[in-house]
Amino acid sequence: MIDRDQQPSLQHIAVIGGGPVGLATAIALAASGASVTLVARRVPYSDNRTTALLGASVDFLDRIGVWQGCADQAAALQVMRLVDDTGRLIRAPEVRFSSDEIGRDAFGYNIENRVLLEALEQRAGECESLTRIDDDAASVIPDDAGIEIETKSGQTFRAQLVVGADGRNSLCREAAGIAVERRELRQTALTFNVTHTRPHRNTSTEFHTPHGPCVFVPLPGERSSVVWVSRPDEAVHLHALDDAALGLAAERQSHSMLGAMRVDGARFMFPLSIEKPAQLAAKRIVLAGESAHVLPPIGAQGLNMGLRDAADLAEIVTETLVLGGDPGSENVLTSYARSRKPDITSRTFAIDLANRSLLSDLLPLQPVRALGLHLINAIGPLRRLAMREGLAPSWRR
């Protein structure tokens, strides 16, 4: 129980959540001149899942001094292929995107999440104005003047602004009174890594199946990460296979483009959904990462959007502090919501539409989808526009 007669010390900003978005947000805000407290329990990270970091995310991580600590353990994504593997009557042509066509060495880099987190943790430890509380938040209580945070061990402090980077079941979102709309997709993603006998040549290939995409994304060496979206029952079946059988299933799904495959490490399975909060900020609380948006793993948008949350918030807070303003003021909350809403709304719509068009068996939709991909493949300016928009929304450039 918090003693209301005591006044816990005031911090400028508290960040709740120690995943990649929470850590990146805390580091970026600390660089803005704010006093930042990160509330997140350190737990061993044993997950071998990966993330494809697109160009703007890599640039942001470089600016805040993180990318230098992990770049040598990431694989460049220089070519992206979309292959219609639905077996339907009307199929789209293969679409091939090459980064050199838009003047980039790579679209981005694929990296293991544990490697990225290690680099983020290392950089966070170097930030003098960043304090780490190795604990979970138990309560977040906003009032007009600030927000009171209590940890599970009973430590309390106040902040002018709280960043809720605490995931899908966000305590901060609940404290702000923000409702969320959830829609289950009746799809499940199975993720695992493989070694293979043929080089990937820094090419990511996405096979479109009737039940969702199956993507093979390069890792350093002759390794790739696999994100296989399918029906829940099929995902359960694949997850139960032994390593040899799952490797063979992945090889068949890839049409042996990478040769023989062997599963490398653990595999993970999770149901897919789309989640949209009614607001992105309220009561001195802003939402970032999966507390602000949940998408299926299509187009590598999830974490990349979360890092854009962090970058935009840090820019807004920096401008506010330079002018001597309150980082938790209504102006900051409004500016953050205004900057992030178009990006989140447009990406959610596009990914949802792409997923629905892939799953639909309605014959009229098949030629529409095929024609759209044909036009992207055949018309250079349209293809280059699609590539640039995939990396970051045009209004951010």
C-alpha positions in Angstrom: 0.0 0.0 0.0 1.3 3.4 -1.0 1.5 6.1 1.8 -0.4 9.0 0.2 1.2 11.4 2.7 4.6 10.7 1.2 5.6 12.3 -2.1 7.8 9.9 -4.1 10.6 11.5 -6.1 9.5 13.1 -9.4 11.1 11.8 -12.6 10.5 13.3 -16.0 9.5 10.0 -17.7 8.9 6.4 -16.8 9.0 3.6 -19.4 7.2 0.4 -18.4 8.4 -2.7 -20.3 11.8 -4.1 -21.1 11.3 -5.6 -24.6 13.0 -4.1 -27.7 10.5 -1.2 -27.9 10.7 -0.3 -24.2 14.5 -0.4 -24.2 14.8 1.6 -27.4 12.3 4.2 -26.2 14.1 4.6 -22.8 17.5 5.0 -24.6 16.1 7.6 -27.1 14.4 9.6 -24.3 17.5 9.5 -22.1 19.4 11.1 -25.1 16.7 13.9 -25.2 17.9 15.2 -21.9 15.1 13.7 -19.8 15.5 11.9 -16.6 14.2 8.4 -17.5 13.3 5.4 -15.2 12.9 2.1 -17.0 10.7 -0.4 -15.0 11.3 -3.9 -16.4 12.4 -7.1 -14.8 15.5 -8.7 -16.4 14.7 -12.2 -17.5 17.0 -14.6 -19.4 16.0 -14.5 -23.1 16.0 -18.0 -24.6 13.8 -17.3 -27.6 15.5 -17.8 -30.9 13.0 -15.8 -32.9 14.2 -13.1 -35.3 13.2 -9.7 -36.6 13.6 -8.2 -40.0 14.7 -4.6 -39.2 13.8 -2.3 -42.1 15.9 0.7 -43.2 14.4 3.4 -40.9 14.6 1.1 -37.9 18.3 0.4 -38.6 18.9 4.2 -39.0 17.1 4.9 -35.6 19.1 2.2 -33.8 22.3 3.6 -35.2 21.4 7.1 -34.0 20.9 5.9 -30.5 24.1 4.0 -30.4 22.7 0.4 -30.5 23.2 -0.8 -34.0 27.0 -0.8 -33.7 26.7 -3.5 -31.0 24.9 -6.0 -33.1 25.3 -5.2 -36.8 27.9 -7.9 -37.3 25.4 -10.6 -36.3 22.7 -9.5 -38.8 22.1 -10.7 -42.3 21.4 -8.1 -45.1 18.1 -8.3 -46.9 18.9 -7.3 -50.5 16.2 -9.1 -52.4 12.6 -9.9 -51.5 10.5 -12.4 -53.5 6.8 -12.9 -53.4 5.7 -16.3 -54.7 2.0 -17.3 -55.3 1.9 -20.9 -54.0 -1.9 -21.1 -53.5 -2.4 -23.5 -56.4 -5.6 -21.6 -57.3 -7.0 -21.2 -60.8 -5.8 -17.6 -61.1 -2.5 -17.0 -59.5 -0.3 -13.9 -59.3 3.1 -13.7 -61.0 6.2 -13.9 -58.9 7.2 -10.4 -57.7 10.9 -9.6 -57.1 12.1 -6.5 -55.2 15.8 -5.6 -55.3 17.2 -2.9 -52.9 19.7 -1.6 -55.4 16.7 -0.4 -57.6 15.9 2.2 -55.0 19.6 3.0 -54.3 20.0 1.1 -51.1 22.6 -1.6 -50.2 19.8 -3.5 -48.4 16.2 -3.1 -47.4 17.2 -3.9 -43.9 18.7 -6.7 -41.8 17.4 -9.9 -40.1 18.7 -10.4 -36.6 17.9 -12.7 -33.7 15.9 -11.0 -31.0 18.2 -12.1 -28.3 21.2 -10.4 -30.0 19.2 -7.2 -30.5 18.1 -7.2 -26.8 21.7 -7.8 -25.7 22.8 -4.7 -27.7 19.9 -2.7 -26.3 20.7 -3.7 -22.7 24.3 -2.8 -23.2 23.5 0.6 -24.5 20.9 1.3 -21.8 23.6 0.6 -19.2 25.7 3.3 -20.7 23.1 6.1 -20.5 23.8 8.3 -17.4 20.3 9.7 -17.2 18.6 6.3 -17.4 17.8 4.5 -14.2 16.8 0.8 -14.3 14.4 -0.7 -11.8 14.7 -4.5 -12.1 11.1 -5.2 -11.3 7.6 -5.3 -12.8 5.1 -2.5 -12.3 2.3 -3.3 -9.9 0.2 -0.2 -10.4 0.2 3.0 -12.5 -2.1 5.7 -11.1 -2.5 9.0 -13.1 -3.6 12.3 -11.7 -3.6 15.8 -13.1 0.0 16.6 -11.9 1.7 13.3 -12.7 1.6 9.6 -12.4 2.5 7.4 -9.4 4.1 4.1 -10.2 4.5 1.3 -7.7 6.6 -1.8 -8.4 5.8 -5.3 -7.2 8.5 -5.0 -4.5 6.8 -1.8 -3.2 9.1 0.9 -4.6 7.3 4.0 -5.6 8.0 7.1 -7.6 6.3 9.7 -9.7 6.7 10.7 -13.3 5.3 13.4 -15.6 4.9 11.0 -18.5 4.6 7.2 -18.6 5.4 5.2 -21.8 3.4 2.0 -21.8 5.6 -0.5 -23.7 4.3 -3.4 -21.7 2.7 -5.5 -24.4 -0.7 -6.8 -25.3 -2.0 -7.1 -21.8 -0.9 -3.5 -21.0 -1.2 -2.3 -17.4 -0.5 1.2 -18.6 -3.3 1.0 -21.2 -5.7 -0.1 -18.6 -4.6 2.7 -16.2 -5.2 5.2 -19.0 -8.7 3.8 -19.5 -8.1 3.0 -23.1 -10.3 0.3 -24.6 -8.9 -2.1 -27.2 -10.6 -3.8 -30.2 -9.4 -7.4 -30.7 -10.0 -9.6 -33.7 -8.8 -13.2 -33.7 -7.6 -14.3 -37.2 -8.0 -18.1 -36.9 -4.4 -18.4 -38.1 -1.4 -19.5 -36.1 2.3 -18.7 -36.8 5.0 -21.3 -36.3 8.5 -19.8 -36.1 11.8 -21.6 -36.2 15.3 -21.4 -37.7 16.9 -23.7 -40.2 20.3 -24.5 -41.7 20.4 -25.3 -45.4 22.8 -26.6 -48.0 22.4 -23.9 -50.6 23.2 -20.2 -50.0 20.3 -17.7 -49.5 22.2 -15.0 -51.3 20.6 -12.4 -49.0 17.2 -13.1 -50.5 14.0 -13.3 -48.4 11.3 -15.4 -50.1 7.6 -15.3 -49.1 5.4 -18.1 -50.3 1.7 -17.2 -50.3 -0.3 -20.3 -49.4 -4.1 -20.6 -49.1 -3.8 -20.4 -45.3 -1.2 -17.6 -45.0 2.4 -16.7 -45.9 5.4 -18.9 -45.3 8.6 -16.7 -45.2 12.2 -17.8 -45.4 14.4 -14.9 -44.2 18.2 -14.9 -44.3 20.4 -15.2 -41.2 24.2 -15.0 -41.1 25.8 -18.0 -42.8 23.7 -20.7 -44.5 20.9 -20.2 -42.1 17.4 -18.7 -42.4 14.5 -18.0 -40.1 11.1 -19.3 -41.0 7.7 -17.8 -40.2 5.0 -20.2 -41.3 1.4 -19.0 -41.0 -1.3 -21.7 -41.4 -4.5 -23.0 -39.9 -4.3 -23.6 -36.2 -4.7 -27.4 -36.6 -1.9 -27.5 -39.2 0.4 -25.4 -37.0 -0.2 -27.9 -34.2 0.7 -30.7 -36.5 3.9 -29.1 -37.7 4.9 -28.1 -34.2 4.6 -31.7 -33.1 7.0 -33.0 -35.8 10.5 -34.0 -34.8 13.4 -31.9 -36.2 14.0 -34.1 -39.2 10.4 -34.2 -40.3 9.9 -30.4 -39.7 13.0 -29.7 -41.7 11.7 -31.9 -44.6 8.3 -30.1 -44.4 10.0 -26.7 -44.6 12.2 -27.9 -47.6 9.1 -29.0 -49.4 7.2 -25.8 -48.7 10.2 -23.9 -50.1 10.3 -26.1 -53.2 13.9 -27.0 -52.2 15.2 -23.6 -53.2 17.7 -23.7 -50.3 18.4 -27.4 -50.5 18.1 -29.8 -47.6 17.0 -28.1 -44.4 17.7 -29.0 -40.7 15.8 -27.3 -37.8 18.3 -25.3 -35.7 17.0 -24.8 -32.1 13.6 -24.5 -30.6 10.3 -23.7 -32.4 7.5 -21.4 -31.2 3.8 -21.2 -32.0 1.4 -18.4 -31.4 -2.2 -17.5 -32.5 -2.6 -14.4 -34.7 -4.8 -11.4 -34.1 -5.2 -7.7 -34.8 -5.5 -5.3 -31.9 -6.4 -1.6 -32.2 -6.7 0.6 -29.1 -9.2 3.4 -29.2 -6.5 6.0 -28.4 -2.8 6.1 -28.4 -2.4 8.5 -25.4 -4.5 9.6 -22.4 -3.9 10.8 -18.8 -0.2 11.4 -19.2 0.3 7.9 -20.7 1.4 7.1 -24.2 1.3 3.6 -25.7 4.1 2.1 -27.8 4.8 -1.3 -29.4 2.3 -4.0 -28.9 0.3 -2.0 -26.4 -0.5 0.3 -29.3 -0.8 -2.1 -32.2 -0.8 -5.9 -32.8 -0.5 -7.2 -36.4 0.1 -10.6 -38.0 3.7 -11.1 -39.0 3.3 -10.0 -42.6 5.7 -7.5 -44.2 7.8 -7.3 -41.0 5.8 -4.3 -39.7 5.3 -5.1 -36.0 8.6 -4.2 -34.3 9.4 -1.7 -37.0 6.3 0.2 -36.2 7.2 0.0 -32.5 10.6 1.5 -33.2 8.9 4.3 -35.1 6.8 4.9 -32.0 10.0 5.3 -30.0 11.6 7.6 -32.6 8.6 9.9 -32.9 8.0 10.2 -29.2 11.7 11.0 -28.5 11.6 13.8 -31.1 8.4 15.3 -29.6 9.7 15.1 -26.0 13.1 16.6 -27.0 11.4 19.6 -28.6 9.2 20.0 -25.5 12.0 19.9 -23.1 14.1 22.4 -25.1 11.2 24.8 -24.7 11.0 24.0 -20.9 7.6 22.3 -21.3 6.0 19.4 -19.5 6.7 16.1 -21.3 3.3 14.7 -20.0 1.3 17.7 -21.2 -1.8 17.4 -23.4 0.2 19.0 -26.2 2.7 16.1 -26.1 0.0 13.4 -26.0 -1.9 15.0 -28.9 1.3 15.5 -31.0 2.3 11.8 -30.4 -1.1 10.5 -31.3 -1.2 12.7 -34.4 2.2 11.6 -35.6 1.6 7.9 -35.1 -2.1 7.3 -36.0 -1.7 7.6 -39.8 1.2 5.2 -39.9 -0.5 2.6 -37.6 -3.9 2.9 -39.3 -2.6 2.6 -42.8 -0.2 -0.3 -42.0 -3.0 -2.2 -40.2 -5.4 -1.7 -43.0 -2.9 -2.8 -45.7 -1.7 -5.9 -43.9 -5.3 -6.9 -43.0 -6.3 -6.4 -46.6 -3.4 -8.4 -47.9 -4.1 -11.2 -45.5 -7.8 -11.3 -46.3 -7.2 -11.4 -50.1 -4.8 -14.3 -49.6 -7.3 -16.3 -47.6 -10.3 -15.6 -49.7 -11.6 -18.3 -52.0 -13.9 -16.0 -53.8 -13.2 -16.2 -57.5 -13.7 -12.5 -58.3 -10.9 -11.6 -55.8 -8.3 -13.8 -57.3 -7.9 -11.9 -60.6 -7.9 -8.6 -58.7 -5.1 -9.7 -56.4 -3.2 -11.2 -59.4 -3.6 -8.0 -61.4 -2.3 -5.9 -58.6 0.8 -7.9 -58.1 1.3 -8.1 -61.9 1.2 -4.3 -62.2 3.7 -3.9 -59.3 6.0 -6.3 -61.0 5.7 -4.9 -64.5 5.7 -1.1 -63.8 9.0 0.2 -62.5 7.8 3.4 -60.9 5.0 1.6 -59.1 7.3 -1.2 -58.0 9.8 1.4 -56.6 7.0 3.2 -54.8 5.9 -0.1 -53.2 9.4 -0.7 -52.1 9.8 2.7 -50.5 6.4 2.6 -48.8 7.3 -0.8 -47.4 10.3 0.6 -45.7 8.6 3.6 -44.2 5.5 5.7 -44.9 6.2 8.5 -47.5 5.1 11.3 -45.1 8.0 10.4 -42.8 10.7 10.9 -45.5 
